[in-house]
Amino acid sequence: MALTFGPLLLDAGIDPARALVIRHAFAQESEESGLTGLHADSTHAEILEYTRNQSADTKRFPAVPPGMWVVFIKEGGDQARLWSVVENRGEIANNGIIRTFDVVESDLMADLRNRLVIGWRSPRTWRMNATTAASYPVVGIADAEPIPFPGFDRLVLSHARLQAVMREHRYASWRTALASVVGIYLITDTHDGRHYVGKADGAESIRQRWNVYATNGHGGNVELRRLDPSSFRFSLLRVFDPSTPTRGIDAAESHFKDALDSRRHGLNRN
């Protein structure tokens, strides 16, 4: 059975009944439209600007568009490649020709941007309800481009990003780097700013320790069990070669607990 677009929408948490699907084409708009067209070299910002400006003619664009727009770029005559998903926060201007909407990019389907290609059964139709597009076939999902490892001292990850790092092919170099070191890490609860200082030492690398957090959210730590891991932010305070004596890593952990006051005003119990 062929894969269709609908299951991917549902998997991303997008209700097709509450979403619009748009397919942009690289073409020059007529002067009467009041719109500036797109071309193959249009920047990401230009495509976003083009998306937020729509015709005031409600026959061309819904009078009350839904809150989520899934935006594609035309590819060939009968295909479309996912550009991004944007959240429509409402109309902010209307000059009788152009309606401008407050739209912001969403993280929904971010892992499929520029990778997902669907068949487009109606070549002349550039927008439709997602309930219609849900039946369109998935033509292909390209391999994700590898993402370069930013360096240990620049690593700041949400819990969702940490999960992606631990499972997705594009983060393979990140896993290799994290497997090569032990050290001291920091978890910040972004709800209230409290810190948890932890360590990976001995036979357990940073990758192995963080993989536990990616799996269960709390890593077995009592104070973290009752918290929502979606608010956690992970970073590294100091890394060591795996051959470093445990006592040196213990001393560094104690230092950072004192420096960040994570025992009295944070999430460390000892």
C-alpha positions in Angstrom: 0.0 0.0 0.0 1.4 3.4 -1.0 2.2 6.0 1.6 0.0 9.1 1.4 0.5 12.6 2.9 -2.3 12.2 5.6 -0.4 9.9 8.0 2.6 12.3 8.0 0.3 15.2 8.9 -1.2 13.2 11.8 2.2 12.0 13.0 3.3 15.6 13.1 0.3 16.6 15.2 -1.4 18.5 12.4 -5.2 18.0 12.1 -6.0 18.0 8.4 -9.4 19.6 9.1 -7.6 22.6 10.6 -4.8 23.1 8.1 -4.3 24.6 4.6 -1.8 23.2 2.1 -0.2 25.7 -0.3 2.1 25.1 -3.3 4.2 28.0 -4.4 5.6 28.1 -7.9 8.6 30.0 -9.2 6.9 32.6 -11.4 6.5 36.3 -11.8 3.1 37.6 -10.6 1.1 40.0 -12.6 1.2 43.7 -11.6 -2.5 43.6 -10.9 -2.0 41.0 -8.2 0.1 43.3 -6.1 2.4 40.3 -5.3 6.0 39.9 -5.9 6.8 36.5 -7.5 9.3 33.9 -6.5 12.3 32.6 -8.4 14.8 29.8 -8.0 17.2 32.0 -6.0 14.5 33.4 -3.6 15.8 33.3 0.0 14.0 31.6 2.9 13.0 35.0 4.2 11.6 36.0 0.8 9.5 32.9 0.6 8.2 33.5 4.1 7.3 37.1 3.1 5.6 35.8 -0.1 3.6 33.3 2.0 2.3 35.9 4.4 0.9 38.2 1.7 -2.2 36.8 0.0 -4.8 38.0 -2.4 -7.7 40.0 -0.9 -10.0 38.2 -3.3 -11.7 35.6 -1.1 -12.3 33.5 -4.2 -8.5 33.1 -4.5 -7.8 32.7 -0.8 -10.1 31.8 2.1 -11.8 34.6 4.0 -11.0 32.8 7.2 -7.9 30.6 6.6 -7.0 28.0 9.2 -4.3 28.4 11.8 -1.8 26.1 10.2 -0.4 26.3 6.6 1.7 23.5 5.1 3.8 25.1 2.4 5.3 23.4 -0.6 7.4 24.5 -3.6 6.4 23.3 -7.0 8.7 20.7 -8.5 8.0 19.6 -12.0 4.5 19.6 -13.3 3.0 17.2 -10.8 5.1 17.2 -7.7 5.8 19.5 -4.7 8.6 19.6 -2.2 7.9 20.6 1.4 9.3 24.1 2.3 8.0 24.6 5.8 4.9 24.7 8.1 3.8 28.1 9.3 1.4 29.1 12.0 -1.2 31.8 11.0 -1.8 34.1 13.9 -4.4 36.2 12.0 -4.8 38.9 9.4 -2.9 42.2 10.2 -3.5 44.3 7.1 -5.8 44.5 4.1 -5.4 47.2 1.4 -8.1 45.8 -0.8 -5.6 44.0 -3.0 -3.4 42.2 -0.6 -4.1 40.7 2.8 -1.1 40.4 5.1 -1.1 37.7 7.8 1.0 37.3 10.9 2.7 34.0 10.1 5.6 32.4 12.0 7.5 29.2 11.2 6.6 26.2 13.2 8.8 23.3 14.2 6.2 20.9 13.0 7.5 18.6 10.2 10.9 20.4 10.5 12.7 17.1 10.0 11.0 16.8 6.6 11.8 20.3 5.2 13.2 20.1 1.7 13.1 16.3 1.9 9.4 15.3 1.5 8.1 15.3 -2.0 4.4 14.5 -2.7 2.5 14.1 -6.0 0.2 17.0 -6.8 -2.8 15.8 -8.7 -4.3 19.2 -9.6 -1.6 21.1 -11.5 -3.5 24.4 -11.7 -4.5 24.3 -8.0 -2.1 26.1 -5.7 -3.9 25.8 -2.4 -6.4 23.3 -0.9 -7.7 22.1 2.4 -5.3 19.6 4.0 -8.1 17.0 4.1 -7.9 16.9 0.3 -4.1 16.9 0.2 -4.0 14.1 2.7 -4.8 11.6 0.0 -1.9 12.7 -2.2 0.9 10.2 -2.6 4.3 10.5 -1.1 6.7 10.3 -4.0 9.9 10.3 -1.8 11.7 11.3 1.3 15.3 12.2 0.6 18.1 11.4 3.0 18.7 14.2 5.5 21.8 16.3 4.9 24.4 15.7 7.7 24.5 18.5 10.2 28.0 19.5 11.3 28.8 19.1 15.0 29.0 22.6 16.5 31.6 21.9 19.1 31.3 20.9 22.8 31.2 24.5 24.0 28.4 25.5 21.7 26.1 22.6 22.3 22.6 23.6 23.7 19.8 21.1 23.1 16.1 21.0 23.9 14.8 17.6 24.9 13.2 17.1 21.5 16.5 18.0 19.8 18.4 15.6 22.0 16.0 12.8 21.0 16.7 13.7 17.3 20.5 13.7 17.9 20.3 10.2 19.4 18.4 8.6 16.6 18.6 10.5 13.3 21.2 9.8 10.6 22.0 13.5 10.0 23.4 13.7 13.6 25.8 10.8 13.3 28.9 13.0 13.7 27.3 14.4 16.9 26.9 11.0 18.4 30.5 10.1 17.5 31.8 13.3 19.2 29.6 12.7 22.4 30.8 9.1 22.6 34.4 10.2 22.7 34.2 12.2 25.9 33.1 12.0 29.5 32.5 15.0 31.7 30.1 17.4 33.4 26.8 18.4 31.9 24.0 20.9 32.8 20.3 20.4 32.6 18.3 23.6 32.9 14.5 23.6 33.5 13.5 26.5 31.4 10.2 26.9 33.3 11.9 28.3 36.3 15.6 28.4 35.5 16.7 25.7 38.1 19.8 23.7 37.3 20.8 20.1 37.5 24.6 19.3 37.3 25.4 15.8 36.3 28.4 13.7 35.2 29.3 10.9 32.9 32.5 9.1 33.9 34.2 5.7 33.9 32.8 3.5 31.2 29.8 5.8 30.5 30.3 8.5 27.9 28.3 11.7 27.5 26.5 10.0 24.6 25.5 7.0 26.7 24.3 9.2 29.6 22.4 11.5 27.4 20.8 8.7 25.5 19.1 7.7 28.8 17.6 11.2 29.1 16.5 11.0 25.5 14.7 7.7 26.3 13.0 8.4 29.6 13.4 12.2 30.2 14.8 12.0 33.7 17.9 9.7 33.6 16.9 8.1 36.9 17.3 11.3 38.8 14.7 11.7 41.6 14.3 15.5 41.3 13.8 15.3 37.5 11.2 12.5 37.5 8.3 14.8 38.5 9.2 17.4 35.8 8.2 17.7 32.2 11.3 17.0 30.1 10.0 19.1 27.2 11.2 22.1 29.2 14.7 20.8 29.7 17.8 22.3 28.0 21.0 20.3 27.9 24.5 21.7 27.6 28.1 20.7 28.5 30.1 22.4 31.2 33.4 20.6 30.8 34.5 17.5 28.9 37.4 15.1 29.7 39.3 12.3 27.9 37.8 9.0 29.0 41.2 8.1 30.6 40.8 10.9 33.2 40.7 9.7 36.8 37.3 9.6 38.3 38.4 11.8 41.2 39.2 14.7 38.8 35.7 14.5 37.3 34.1 14.3 40.8 36.0 17.4 41.8 34.7 19.3 38.7 31.2 18.2 39.3 31.3 19.4 42.9 32.8 22.7 41.7 30.0 23.4 39.3 27.3 22.4 41.8 28.8 25.1 44.1 29.2 27.7 41.4 25.6 27.3 40.1 24.2 26.7 43.7 22.3 23.8 42.3 22.0 22.0 45.7 20.2 24.8 47.6 18.4 26.5 44.7 18.5 23.9 42.0 17.7 20.3 41.3 20.7 18.5 42.8 20.0 16.6 46.1 23.7 16.1 47.0 
